[in-house]
Amino acid sequence: MAAPVGRGPDSHADSSETFRARVEPCLRSILEAHPGQTVAIVSHGGTVRMLLSLLLSLPFAKTAMFEIDYASITEVRHAPPRTDIRLLNFTPWRGLP
């Protein structure tokens, strides 16, 4: 069984496979409903990592190298067969008083 996606010993989070099984159909539905369009998806960091995993064909565990802060912006351009990260963890609010 895969490790839970959540953090901490008391996490009740899904396994990465279960999490992927929930996120992937949503992503496919969004991509099919909005071909060639710009779409905003607002979610938690774990979901951002899973979306990156799916779009970039990376193992989910590899996305741990991506820092995803609260309220950050990640922009991905998906135009099959190519997917490009345009912004990753953009936090323009950092350093503001």
HUTADA-V413214 format. One record per residue. SS is DSSP state (hx for helix, st for strand, lp for the rest). OMEGA is omega in radians with two decimals (NA if undefined). D_LAST is the distance of its C-alpha to the last C-alpha in Angstrom with 1 decimal. Layout:
BEGIN
ss = (SS	SS)
omega = (OMEGA	OMEGA)
d_last = (D_LAST	D_LAST)
END
This chain:
BEGIN
ss = (lp	lp	lp	st	lp	lp	lp	lp	lp	lp	lp	lp	lp	lp	st	hx	hx	hx	hx	hx	hx	hx	hx	hx	hx	hx	hx	hx	hx	hx	hx	hx	hx	lp	lp	lp	lp	lp	lp	lp	lp	lp	lp	lp	hx	hx	hx	hx	hx	hx	hx	hx	hx	hx	hx	hx	lp	lp	lp	hx	hx	hx	hx	hx	hx	lp	lp	lp	lp	lp	lp	lp	st	st	st	st	st	st	st	lp	lp	st	st	st	st	st	st	st	st	st	lp	lp	lp	lp	lp	lp	lp)
omega = (-3.13	3.11	3.09	3.14	-3.13	-3.10	3.04	-3.07	-3.12	-3.11	3.07	-3.08	3.08	2.91	-3.14	3.12	3.12	3.12	3.11	-3.13	3.08	-3.04	-3.03	3.12	3.09	3.11	-3.14	3.13	3.12	-3.13	3.14	-3.10	-3.04	-3.11	3.09	-3.11	3.02	-3.10	3.04	3.06	-3.14	-3.06	3.06	-3.11	3.12	3.11	3.07	3.13	3.13	3.10	3.08	3.10	-3.11	-3.07	-3.10	-3.10	3.10	2.97	-3.09	-3.12	-3.14	-3.11	3.07	3.12	3.12	3.05	3.11	-3.12	3.03	3.07	3.10	3.13	3.02	-3.13	-3.12	3.02	-3.12	3.11	-3.04	0.21	-3.02	3.02	-3.12	2.98	-3.13	3.03	3.08	3.08	3.11	-3.08	-3.08	-3.13	3.13	3.10	3.09	3.14	NA)
d_last = (45.0	41.5	38.6	36.4	33.4	31.3	30.1	31.7	35.3	35.4	34.1	36.2	34.9	37.3	38.9	37.7	40.9	40.5	36.9	38.1	41.0	38.6	36.1	38.6	40.6	37.5	36.4	40.0	40.2	37.0	38.3	41.8	40.6	38.3	40.0	38.3	35.6	31.8	30.8	27.5	27.7	25.0	25.5	24.6	24.2	27.8	29.1	27.2	28.9	32.2	32.0	31.3	34.3	36.5	35.6	35.7	38.7	37.1	37.9	35.2	34.9	33.9	30.8	29.3	28.3	25.8	22.3	21.2	17.8	17.0	16.3	17.2	19.7	23.0	25.5	29.2	32.0	35.2	38.4	41.2	42.4	39.0	35.5	32.5	29.0	26.9	23.4	22.8	19.7	17.6	13.9	12.2	9.0	8.7	6.4	3.8	0.0)
END
